[in-house]
Amino acid sequence: MISLTLQNIFIAVGLFVTSYYTFRFVFLLVDILLPGKSLSNYGAGKDGWAVVTGATDGIGRALCIEMAQKKMNLILVSRNMEKLNTLKAELEEFGIKVKVVSIDFASAASKDWDSVKNVIESVNVSALINCAGLSHDYPKPFEQEDLSRCDDILEVNCNSLTKMTRLVIPRMKTRRNGLILNIGSFVSTVPSPYLAMYSGSKSFVQVFSQALGAELARCGSSQPFTTVPYFSHALINYIVETYMSRKFWLNLSKGHLEGIRKRALAKQAKAKKQ
Ligand SMILES: NC(=O)c1ccc[n+]([C@@H]2O[C@H](COP(=O)([O-])OP(=O)(O)OC[C@H]3O[C@@H](n4cnc5c(N)ncnc54)[C@H](OP(=O)(O)O)[C@@H]3O)[C@@H](O)[C@H]2O)c1
């Protein structure tokens, strides 16, 4: 009798655990496979504008091209005016309107922020993509990193992101519509030794975004959440969040970054010899 009850308990626990992991995996597939919300909800093809920081290179540039293809007007923000104007000309080929603002987030004065504000307030901004980001040149022990680089990481990754967000929220709230996309990183999911400032700054981005999303839910925000939309990254994120301990992943990351650091130092030594 007793063994039968124990057997039932084991079966119930087994079913619960299997259902839990199956549900999480199905949720992951749904998140990746379902199409996202159309940009037309934010004015693409009409009079909507998106502001993109870090627009001239990498992920920011790729997002600008995708949005231009979907007929979203764009305000491009980064430091280099020449690169901004080249990209502007390229994007205008898609038949959209493009404005540019040059600002160095690491050292911006209030007049620079006024320029950004003026451009943002001159049009109907319905989307903000905070993409500009700064990391370390290579993995370094925290106490060996220049303090000025530590300050710049906080300015670019955290302070500028919050200031940009403050600039767009009032009108989004009035219209009860808007998209704010803050680009994070795995270094916030798995703390990254030797990239401590960058890792901490991206953790700020993740937690700030989720807290703000929950605040804005009252104003019609559909869902405060963090997503990893690229399939292989989403799978890694699922594995990291589901299996093994945080300490396990942290130690794995430490070993990986120590390897990168060793190779970077060897490369520097070789360059010095030449
Ligand atoms: N690449 C990756 O593997 C990776 C992985 C995880 C997360 N991320 C995140 O994704 C975002 C984009 O990364 P990415 O690698 O695509 O960037 P990237 O290629 O290095 O481009 C950075 C962009 O930001 C602008 N920028 C840099 N410093 C700036 C400053 N002080 N003020 C204003 N603009 C500045 C740059 O333009 P100017 O030089 O003209 O100013 C450029 O447009 C970042 O937030 C990064 O942390 C990247």
The ligand as a Tripos MOL2 file, in Angstrom:
@<TRIPOS>MOLECULE
LIG
   48    52     1     0     0
SMALL
NO_CHARGES

@<TRIPOS>ATOM
      1 N1         28.3550   42.5550  -31.6430 N.am      1 LIG1
      2 C1         28.0820   41.6610  -30.7390 C.2       1 LIG1
      3 O1         28.5670   40.5220  -30.7830 O.2       1 LIG1
      4 C2         27.1150   41.9940  -29.6240 C.ar      1 LIG1
      5 C3         26.7340   40.9720  -28.7420 C.ar      1 LIG1
      6 C4         25.8520   41.2700  -27.7340 C.ar      1 LIG1
      7 C5         25.3420   42.5440  -27.5970 C.ar      1 LIG1
      8 N2         25.7470   43.5290  -28.4370 N.ar      1 LIG1
      9 C6         25.1980   44.8740  -28.2470 C.3       1 LIG1
     10 O2         24.5850   45.2810  -29.4620 O.3       1 LIG1
     11 C7         24.7430   46.6870  -29.6230 C.3       1 LIG1
     12 C8         25.3890   46.9600  -30.9780 C.3       1 LIG1
     13 O3         26.6260   46.2970  -31.0390 O.3       1 LIG1
     14 P1         27.4670   46.2450  -32.3870 P.3       1 LIG1
     15 O4         28.5800   45.2740  -32.1720 O.co2     1 LIG1
     16 O5         26.5460   46.0360  -33.5240 O.co2     1 LIG1
     17 O6         28.0790   47.7090  -32.3890 O.3       1 LIG1
     18 P2         29.2160   48.3420  -33.3480 P.3       1 LIG1
     19 O7         29.2960   47.6050  -34.6230 O.co2     1 LIG1
     20 O8         30.4580   48.4970  -32.5280 O.co2     1 LIG1
     21 O9         28.5830   49.7780  -33.6140 O.3       1 LIG1
     22 C9         28.4650   50.6740  -32.5580 C.3       1 LIG1
     23 C10        27.5970   51.8220  -33.0030 C.3       1 LIG1
     24 O10        27.4490   52.7250  -31.9110 O.3       1 LIG1
     25 C11        27.9620   54.0030  -32.2810 C.3       1 LIG1
     26 N3         28.6690   54.5260  -31.1260 N.ar      1 LIG1
     27 C12        29.7350   53.9690  -30.5150 C.ar      1 LIG1
     28 N4         30.1330   54.7400  -29.5040 N.ar      1 LIG1
     29 C13        29.2790   55.7800  -29.4490 C.ar      1 LIG1
     30 C14        29.1940   56.9230  -28.6290 C.ar      1 LIG1
     31 N5         30.0770   57.1630  -27.6480 N.pl3     1 LIG1
     32 N6         28.2150   57.8170  -28.8470 N.ar      1 LIG1
     33 C15        27.3380   57.6300  -29.8710 C.ar      1 LIG1
     34 N7         27.3650   56.5700  -30.6800 N.ar      1 LIG1
     35 C16        28.3480   55.6600  -30.4860 C.ar      1 LIG1
     36 C17        28.8920   53.7540  -33.4750 C.3       1 LIG1
     37 O11        28.9080   54.8270  -34.4050 O.3       1 LIG1
     38 P3         30.0680   55.9560  -34.4630 P.3       1 LIG1
     39 O12        31.3680   55.2200  -34.4080 O.co2     1 LIG1
     40 O13        29.8250   56.6980  -35.7340 O.co2     1 LIG1
     41 O14        29.7920   56.7860  -33.2840 O.co2     1 LIG1
     42 C18        28.1980   52.5940  -34.1590 C.3       1 LIG1
     43 O15        27.1520   53.0600  -34.9760 O.3       1 LIG1
     44 C19        25.5790   47.1650  -28.4390 C.3       1 LIG1
     45 O16        24.7220   47.6810  -27.4540 O.3       1 LIG1
     46 C20        26.2710   45.9140  -27.9570 C.3       1 LIG1
     47 O17        26.5700   45.9930  -26.5960 O.3       1 LIG1
     48 C21        26.6250   43.2770  -29.4560 C.ar      1 LIG1
@<TRIPOS>BOND
     1     1     2 1
     2     2     3 2
     3     2     4 1
     4     4     5 ar
     5     4    48 ar
     6     5     6 ar
     7     6     7 ar
     8     7     8 ar
     9     8     9 1
    10     8    48 ar
    11     9    10 1
    12     9    46 1
    13    10    11 1
    14    11    12 1
    15    11    44 1
    16    12    13 1
    17    13    14 1
    18    14    15 2
    19    14    16 1
    20    14    17 1
    21    17    18 1
    22    18    19 2
    23    18    20 1
    24    18    21 1
    25    21    22 1
    26    22    23 1
    27    23    24 1
    28    23    42 1
    29    24    25 1
    30    25    26 1
    31    25    36 1
    32    26    27 ar
    33    26    35 ar
    34    27    28 ar
    35    28    29 ar
    36    29    30 ar
    37    29    35 ar
    38    30    31 1
    39    30    32 ar
    40    32    33 ar
    41    33    34 ar
    42    34    35 ar
    43    36    37 1
    44    36    42 1
    45    37    38 1
    46    38    39 2
    47    38    40 1
    48    38    41 1
    49    42    43 1
    50    44    45 1
    51    44    46 1
    52    46    47 1
@<TRIPOS>SUBSTRUCTURE
     1 LIG1         1 GROUP 0 **** ****
